[in-house]
Amino acid sequence: MQLVVARIGRAHGIKGEVTVEVRTDEPELRLGPGAVLATEPAGTGPLTIETGRVHSGRLLLRFEGVRDRSAAEALRNTLLIAEVDPAELPDDPEEFYDHQLMDLDVVLGDGTEIGRITEISHLPSQDLFIVERPDGSEVMIPFVEEIVTEIDLEEQRIVIAPPPGLIDESEAEVASARDAEGAEEGADAAGTGEDGAQKDASDHVKKGDA
């Protein structure tokens, strides 16, 4: 399973360092020295991280073989892609990688089918599951402990206890996940690239409080 973990920004200084836009919640794991990353476009990589440091709140990386500003600038806008074991779980038991929750069935406590997760939207205030119902409509389910009561990866299902109105038909339909995220100005939608690599501002979700 491939996950986009960063995008290379502008060159920094004259010794080959670049700024990066981090797209993983585990940069110390995915973007540490020695990490070998695939790239998009593919011809740019693979790239091996030689050093990393934080400067003025931004992560700076230097890659093996990149020794000057011109070489660093040539990498600008390249996506860095990590290979992740699909069975791997975050250390926090309340966290899950997006790809582990995609396509899971969503049901009520009594087994009533609600639908399946087709997208995960990372909003500033919370994460949302975009659930496609059997009739093709969509409903947004906030990933909070009061609503999402059980996640069973073995059974490939999520059990929810929705408050009144959350999954009522009159409130369930949304035109698309982009409409859903429009409720939070400035939010970035979770998406998938043509190469199948997950392209999110975050690569996993954590159950929050309502």
Summary of the structure (lengths in Angstrom):
residues: 210
radius of gyration: 19.3
end to end distance: 31.1
largest distance: 62.4
contacts: 619
relative contact order: 0.18
helix: 12%
strand: 42%
